[in-house]
Amino acid sequence: MARQSPLDTIAKMVDLSMLTNPAETRLAKASNIWDLRTIAKKRTPRGPFDYTDGAAEDEIGIARARQAFQDVELHPTVLEDVTNVSTGWDVLGRPSAFPLAIAPTGFTRLMHTAGEPAGARAAAAYGIPFTLSTLGTTSIEDTRAASPHGRLWMQLYMMKERSRSIELVHRAKAAGFDALHITVDTPVAGARHRDKRNGMQFPPRLTPTAMLDAAPKVEWWWSFLTGEPIEFAAISEWDGTVAELLDTMFDPSVDYDALAEVREAWDGPIVVKGVQSLADAKRLADLGVDAITLSNHGGRQLDRAPVPFLLLPEVAREVGGDLEVHLDTGIMSGTDIVSAIALGARSTMVGRAYLYGLMAGGQAGVNRALAILTDEIARTMRLLGVGSLEELGPQHVTQLERLVPRR
């Protein structure tokens, strides 16, 4: 009998394809989004990583948002047949395979040169929407080309040069984007201290500090230096700090009249993103918008703003019959998403969770992030004993009290 070689022995123990694809090996070790964050931090220069990971001022807002999801008690029902679960329903009038969308994120190709196309392709593969930011680093048309049949949403900042914003609306409509998300929590840029400390600029500079930080992250710098030049969806070129760019774009004079101006240029669903009070939610419902997104911009604008997840039950109860209530800020797991749906959200959005995957492994990393989140959604539903999103309700979730206002 022929003697077995050592390689044959190893092949029986290890999938050899994993040995030839280090990215897949690296990503396969990630059990949750936090694992992807750890990988991303090791592979991304400090400036882009901190821009993604950080928040405004003392970063209390994002910490509270994440804590609110952790302070949840789940109530399962047992002896239910959950062999098959239905994880999707209609969002803004069209099917979504999961109650999840990729949130708009700025400067995305700084995180990894795969950028927005990677997110759009992954979202299409998982049957969920992808949202392009006004500060995205891939054009509207190129994002559509990357995902010719995917569902695309457009996020809009009302800029000081209002004609630029309306031009983006027309371009998004021509490219077949099916919903417009108007962000309203950015009259000025929040104070993001990590970016200031890092001297975060666009485009990045190879300063002595940056070169020292880049030493173990050669792959990122090589991709950045040899890849296509980065341009914004709404701005042809910029040379300065991130804070200067944001203050140039954001318009502190935006008010409710701006919504009417956009409505004249757009005949599809309109979502107002950045709602942080029941009073504003009611007013927007009266104005007839299609949806609101409870959001404090991922804690990146006003630090210590209300936690969206804590606002959700009351807002959903009061206006959920008039419009869809979406939620973002602090979502790091499929369990977080299921909890939000149970308390009245129609859909949720993830920004950092997707970007951690992008930084960890480009297209494959985004795929891994969505695989983790969608697996967690289905598993949590099964463990709760529910077979569809429609069965989820407040009886499945208790928000344990930590931040209770003093009376």
C-alpha positions as CSV (number, residue, x, y, z in Angstrom):
1,M,0.0,0.0,0.0
2,A,1.3,3.4,-0.9
3,R,2.6,5.5,1.9
4,Q,0.4,8.6,2.6
5,S,2.2,11.9,2.3
6,P,2.2,14.4,5.1
7,L,0.3,16.8,2.8
8,D,-2.5,14.2,2.3
9,T,-2.8,13.9,6.0
10,I,-3.1,17.7,6.5
11,A,-5.6,17.9,3.6
12,K,-7.9,15.6,5.5
13,M,-7.8,17.8,8.5
14,V,-7.8,21.3,6.9
15,D,-9.7,22.8,4.0
16,L,-6.7,23.6,1.7
17,S,-8.7,26.4,0.0
18,M,-8.6,28.2,3.3
19,L,-4.8,28.0,3.2
20,T,-4.6,29.7,-0.2
21,N,-7.1,32.5,0.6
22,P,-5.9,34.3,3.8
23,A,-8.7,36.8,3.6
24,E,-11.3,34.0,3.8
25,T,-9.4,32.4,6.6
26,R,-9.3,35.7,8.5
27,L,-12.9,36.4,8.0
28,A,-14.1,32.9,8.8
29,K,-12.8,33.4,12.3
30,A,-15.1,36.3,12.9
31,S,-18.1,35.0,15.0
32,N,-19.8,38.4,15.4
33,I,-19.5,42.0,14.3
34,W,-17.1,42.8,17.2
35,D,-14.7,40.2,15.8
36,L,-14.8,42.0,12.5
37,R,-14.0,45.3,14.3
38,T,-10.9,43.7,15.8
39,I,-9.7,42.6,12.4
40,A,-10.5,45.9,10.9
41,K,-8.5,47.8,13.5
42,K,-5.5,45.7,12.7
43,R,-5.7,46.3,9.0
44,T,-6.7,50.0,8.7
45,P,-4.7,53.1,9.4
46,R,-5.8,55.0,12.5
47,G,-7.4,58.0,10.7
48,P,-10.0,56.0,8.6
49,F,-10.6,53.5,11.4
50,D,-11.2,56.2,14.0
51,Y,-13.4,58.1,11.6
52,T,-15.6,55.0,11.4
53,D,-15.3,53.9,15.0
54,G,-15.5,57.3,16.7
55,A,-18.4,59.6,17.6
56,A,-18.9,63.1,18.8
57,E,-17.2,64.7,21.8
58,D,-16.9,62.2,24.7
59,E,-18.7,59.5,22.7
60,I,-21.3,59.0,25.4
61,G,-24.1,58.9,22.9
62,I,-22.9,55.8,21.0
63,A,-22.0,54.0,24.2
64,R,-25.5,54.6,25.6
65,A,-27.1,53.5,22.3
66,R,-25.2,50.2,22.4
67,Q,-25.9,49.8,26.1
68,A,-29.6,50.2,25.5
69,F,-29.6,47.1,23.3
70,Q,-27.6,45.2,25.8
71,D,-30.2,46.2,28.5
72,V,-32.9,44.0,26.9
73,E,-34.6,41.0,28.3
74,L,-36.0,38.6,25.7
75,H,-39.1,36.5,26.3
76,P,-39.2,33.3,24.3
77,T,-42.3,31.1,23.6
78,V,-41.5,27.4,23.7
79,L,-42.9,24.4,21.8
80,E,-43.4,26.3,18.6
81,D,-42.6,24.9,15.2
82,V,-39.8,27.1,13.9
83,T,-38.4,24.8,11.3
84,N,-39.0,27.6,8.7
85,V,-38.9,31.3,9.6
86,S,-39.9,34.2,7.3
87,T,-37.4,37.0,7.9
88,G,-38.7,39.5,5.3
89,W,-41.6,41.8,4.6
90,D,-42.3,45.0,2.6
91,V,-40.3,48.1,3.4
92,L,-41.4,51.3,1.7
93,G,-43.6,49.4,-0.6
94,R,-41.2,46.8,-1.9
95,P,-40.0,43.4,-0.5
96,S,-36.9,43.3,1.7
97,A,-35.6,39.8,2.6
98,F,-34.6,41.1,6.1
99,P,-35.7,44.2,8.1
100,L,-32.3,45.7,7.5
101,A,-30.6,48.1,5.1
102,I,-27.0,49.4,4.8
103,A,-26.9,52.9,6.1
104,P,-25.4,55.8,4.2
105,T,-21.8,56.3,5.1
106,G,-19.4,59.0,4.0
107,F,-15.8,58.7,2.8
108,T,-16.4,54.9,2.4
109,R,-13.5,54.2,0.0
110,L,-11.1,55.5,2.6
111,M,-12.0,52.5,4.7
112,H,-11.3,50.2,1.8
113,T,-10.9,50.8,-1.9
114,A,-13.8,48.4,-2.6
115,G,-16.0,51.1,-1.1
116,E,-19.7,51.5,-1.9
117,P,-19.8,49.0,-4.8
118,A,-18.9,46.3,-2.3
119,G,-21.8,47.3,0.0
120,A,-24.3,47.6,-2.9
121,R,-23.4,44.2,-4.3
122,A,-23.6,42.5,-0.9
123,A,-26.9,44.2,-0.2
124,A,-28.3,43.0,-3.5
125,A,-27.1,39.4,-2.8
126,Y,-28.9,39.4,0.6
127,G,-32.1,41.1,-0.8
128,I,-31.8,44.3,1.3
129,P,-31.5,48.0,0.3
130,F,-28.2,49.8,0.1
131,T,-28.1,53.6,0.8
132,L,-25.6,55.9,-0.9
133,S,-24.5,59.0,1.0
134,T,-24.2,62.4,-0.4
135,L,-20.7,62.1,1.0
136,G,-20.2,58.7,-0.5
137,T,-17.1,58.2,-2.6
138,T,-18.7,56.5,-5.5
139,S,-21.0,58.3,-7.9
140,I,-24.7,57.6,-8.2
141,E,-24.2,56.2,-11.6
142,D,-21.3,54.0,-10.7
143,T,-23.1,52.6,-7.7
144,R,-26.0,51.6,-9.9
145,A,-23.6,50.0,-12.4
146,A,-22.1,48.0,-9.5
147,S,-25.6,46.7,-8.6
148,P,-27.7,46.8,-11.7
149,H,-30.6,45.0,-10.2
150,G,-30.2,45.8,-6.5
151,R,-32.4,48.1,-4.4
152,L,-30.7,51.4,-3.9
153,W,-31.7,54.3,-1.7
154,M,-30.2,57.9,-1.8
155,Q,-29.4,59.9,1.3
156,L,-29.5,63.6,0.9
157,Y,-28.0,66.5,2.8
158,M,-29.6,69.8,2.0
159,M,-26.5,71.8,1.1
160,K,-26.0,75.5,1.2
161,E,-25.9,75.4,-2.6
162,R,-29.4,74.0,-2.7
163,S,-29.2,73.4,-6.5
164,R,-26.5,70.8,-5.8
165,S,-28.9,68.8,-3.6
166,I,-31.7,69.0,-6.2
167,E,-29.3,67.9,-8.9
168,L,-28.5,64.8,-6.8
169,V,-32.3,64.1,-6.5
170,H,-32.7,64.2,-10.3
171,R,-29.6,61.9,-10.8
172,A,-30.8,59.4,-8.3
173,K,-34.2,59.3,-9.9
174,A,-32.7,58.8,-13.4
175,A,-30.5,55.9,-12.0
176,G,-33.5,54.1,-10.6
177,F,-33.0,54.7,-6.9
178,D,-36.4,54.1,-5.2
179,A,-36.3,56.1,-2.0
180,L,-34.9,59.3,-0.7
181,H,-33.5,59.7,2.8
182,I,-33.2,63.3,3.9
183,T,-30.9,63.7,6.9
184,V,-32.0,66.5,9.2
185,D,-29.7,66.3,12.2
186,T,-26.7,68.1,10.7
187,P,-27.1,71.9,10.8
188,V,-23.4,71.9,11.6
189,A,-20.8,69.1,12.0
190,G,-20.5,67.5,15.4
191,A,-17.2,67.8,17.3
192,R,-15.4,64.6,16.5
193,H,-12.3,64.8,18.6
194,R,-10.6,61.7,17.2
195,D,-10.6,63.1,13.7
196,K,-9.1,66.4,14.9
197,R,-6.4,64.5,16.9
198,N,-5.6,62.4,13.9
199,G,-5.5,65.4,11.5
200,M,-8.0,63.5,9.3
201,Q,-7.9,65.1,5.9
202,F,-9.3,64.3,2.5
203,P,-7.5,63.0,0.6
204,P,-5.2,61.4,3.3
205,R,-1.6,62.6,3.5
206,L,1.4,60.4,3.9
207,T,2.8,62.5,6.8
208,P,5.6,61.0,9.0
209,T,2.9,60.1,11.6
210,A,0.8,58.4,9.0
211,M,3.7,56.6,7.5
212,L,4.6,55.2,10.9
213,D,1.0,54.1,11.5
214,A,0.9,52.6,8.0
215,A,4.0,50.4,8.4
216,P,2.0,47.3,9.3
217,K,-0.9,48.2,7.0
218,V,0.9,48.2,3.7
219,E,-2.0,46.5,1.9
220,W,-4.3,49.5,2.7
221,W,-1.8,52.1,1.5
222,W,-0.9,50.2,-1.6
223,S,-4.6,49.9,-2.6
224,F,-5.2,53.5,-1.9
225,L,-2.1,54.8,-3.8
226,T,-2.7,52.5,-6.8
227,G,-6.5,52.6,-7.0
228,E,-8.8,54.9,-8.8
229,P,-8.9,58.5,-7.5
230,I,-11.6,59.0,-4.8
231,E,-14.4,61.4,-5.6
232,F,-17.6,62.3,-3.8
233,A,-21.1,61.6,-5.1
234,A,-21.8,65.3,-4.8
235,I,-18.5,67.1,-4.9
236,S,-15.9,66.8,-7.7
237,E,-12.9,67.6,-5.6
238,W,-11.9,68.7,-2.1
239,D,-8.6,69.4,-0.4
240,G,-8.9,70.0,3.3
241,T,-10.0,68.6,6.6
242,V,-13.1,66.6,7.0
243,A,-14.6,69.1,9.5
244,E,-14.1,71.9,7.0
245,L,-15.8,69.9,4.3
246,L,-18.8,69.1,6.5
247,D,-19.2,72.7,7.6
248,T,-19.1,73.8,3.9
249,M,-21.8,71.4,2.9
250,F,-24.2,71.4,5.8
251,D,-26.9,74.2,5.9
252,P,-28.0,75.5,9.3
253,S,-31.0,77.2,7.7
254,V,-32.7,74.0,6.6
255,D,-36.3,73.9,7.8
256,Y,-39.6,72.2,7.0
257,D,-39.9,74.3,3.8
258,A,-37.0,72.3,2.4
259,L,-39.0,69.1,2.5
260,A,-41.6,70.7,0.2
261,E,-38.8,71.7,-2.2
262,V,-37.5,68.2,-2.4
263,R,-41.0,66.7,-2.8
264,E,-41.4,68.8,-6.0
265,A,-38.3,67.1,-7.4
266,W,-39.0,63.5,-6.2
267,D,-42.1,61.4,-6.7
268,G,-41.0,58.3,-4.7
269,P,-41.0,57.5,-1.0
270,I,-39.4,60.1,1.3
271,V,-37.8,59.2,4.6
272,V,-36.7,61.8,7.1
273,K,-33.6,60.6,8.9
274,G,-32.4,61.9,12.3
275,V,-35.7,62.2,14.2
276,Q,-35.1,62.4,17.9
277,S,-38.4,63.3,19.6
278,L,-42.0,62.2,19.5
279,A,-43.1,65.8,18.7
280,D,-41.1,65.9,15.5
281,A,-42.3,62.4,14.6
282,K,-45.9,63.6,14.9
283,R,-45.3,66.7,12.9
284,L,-43.6,64.7,10.1
285,A,-46.5,62.2,10.1
286,D,-48.9,65.1,9.7
287,L,-46.8,66.3,6.7
288,G,-47.3,63.0,5.0
289,V,-43.7,61.7,4.8
290,D,-43.5,58.0,4.1
291,A,-41.1,57.1,6.9
292,I,-38.9,58.5,9.6
293,T,-35.7,57.1,10.9
294,L,-35.1,57.4,14.6
295,S,-31.4,58.2,14.7
296,N,-28.9,60.4,16.4
297,H,-26.4,60.0,13.6
298,G,-24.6,57.1,15.3
299,G,-23.7,59.5,18.1
300,R,-21.7,61.5,15.7
301,Q,-23.5,64.9,15.9
302,L,-25.0,65.9,19.3
303,D,-23.4,63.8,22.0
304,R,-25.8,62.7,24.7
305,A,-28.8,63.0,22.4
306,P,-31.8,60.7,23.1
307,V,-31.1,57.1,22.5
308,P,-33.2,56.1,19.4
309,F,-34.0,52.6,20.6
310,L,-35.4,54.0,23.9
311,L,-37.7,56.3,21.9
312,L,-38.9,53.6,19.6
313,P,-41.9,52.1,21.6
314,E,-43.6,55.4,22.2
315,V,-43.0,56.7,18.7
316,A,-44.1,53.5,17.0
317,R,-47.3,53.4,19.2
318,E,-48.2,57.1,18.4
319,V,-47.3,57.4,14.7
320,G,-46.6,53.8,13.4
321,G,-50.1,53.7,11.9
322,D,-49.4,56.7,9.7
323,L,-45.8,56.1,8.5
324,E,-43.0,53.5,8.8
325,V,-40.7,53.9,11.7
326,H,-37.1,52.9,10.9
327,L,-34.2,52.8,13.4
328,D,-30.4,53.1,13.5
329,T,-27.6,53.9,15.9
330,G,-25.9,51.3,18.0
331,I,-27.0,48.1,16.2
332,M,-24.3,45.5,16.3
333,S,-26.2,42.2,16.1
334,G,-29.2,40.5,14.6
335,T,-30.6,40.3,18.1
336,D,-30.6,44.1,18.2
337,I,-32.5,44.1,15.0
338,V,-35.1,41.6,16.1
339,S,-35.5,43.6,19.4
340,A,-36.2,46.8,17.3
341,I,-38.8,45.0,15.1
342,A,-40.5,43.6,18.2
343,L,-40.9,47.2,19.6
344,G,-42.4,48.6,16.4
345,A,-39.6,49.3,13.8
346,R,-40.3,48.4,10.2
347,S,-36.7,48.3,9.3
348,T,-33.2,49.1,10.7
349,M,-30.0,50.4,9.3
350,V,-26.4,49.5,10.0
351,G,-23.4,51.7,9.3
352,R,-20.4,50.8,11.5
353,A,-21.3,47.1,11.4
354,Y,-21.0,47.1,7.6
355,L,-17.9,49.2,7.6
356,Y,-16.1,47.0,10.0
357,G,-16.6,44.2,7.5
358,L,-15.4,46.4,4.7
359,M,-12.2,47.3,6.5
360,A,-11.7,43.7,7.6
361,G,-11.8,42.3,4.1
362,G,-13.3,44.4,1.3
363,Q,-16.1,42.7,-0.6
364,A,-15.7,39.4,1.3
365,G,-15.8,41.3,4.6
366,V,-19.1,43.0,3.8
367,N,-20.5,39.6,2.8
368,R,-19.3,38.2,6.1
369,A,-20.9,41.1,8.1
370,L,-24.3,40.5,6.4
371,A,-24.0,36.8,6.8
372,I,-23.4,37.3,10.6
373,L,-26.3,39.7,11.0
374,T,-28.8,37.7,8.9
375,D,-27.9,34.4,10.6
376,E,-28.4,36.1,14.0
377,I,-31.8,37.4,12.9
378,A,-33.1,34.0,11.9
379,R,-31.5,32.3,14.9
380,T,-33.0,34.8,17.4
381,M,-36.4,34.4,15.9
382,R,-36.3,30.7,16.2
383,L,-35.1,30.9,19.8
384,L,-38.0,33.3,20.5
385,G,-40.4,30.8,19.0
386,V,-41.6,33.1,16.2
387,G,-42.0,32.0,12.6
388,S,-42.3,35.5,11.0
389,L,-41.7,39.2,11.6
390,E,-45.4,39.7,12.0
391,E,-45.4,37.5,15.1
392,L,-42.9,39.7,16.9
393,G,-44.3,42.1,19.4
394,P,-43.6,44.0,22.6
395,Q,-44.4,40.8,24.5
396,H,-41.0,39.5,23.4
397,V,-38.9,42.3,24.6
398,T,-38.4,44.2,27.9
399,Q,-36.2,47.3,27.9
400,L,-34.5,47.1,31.3
401,E,-34.3,50.6,32.9
402,R,-30.9,52.2,33.3
403,L,-31.3,55.8,32.0
404,V,-34.6,56.8,33.8
405,P,-35.3,60.6,33.9
406,R,-35.3,62.1,37.4
407,R,-38.8,63.3,38.3
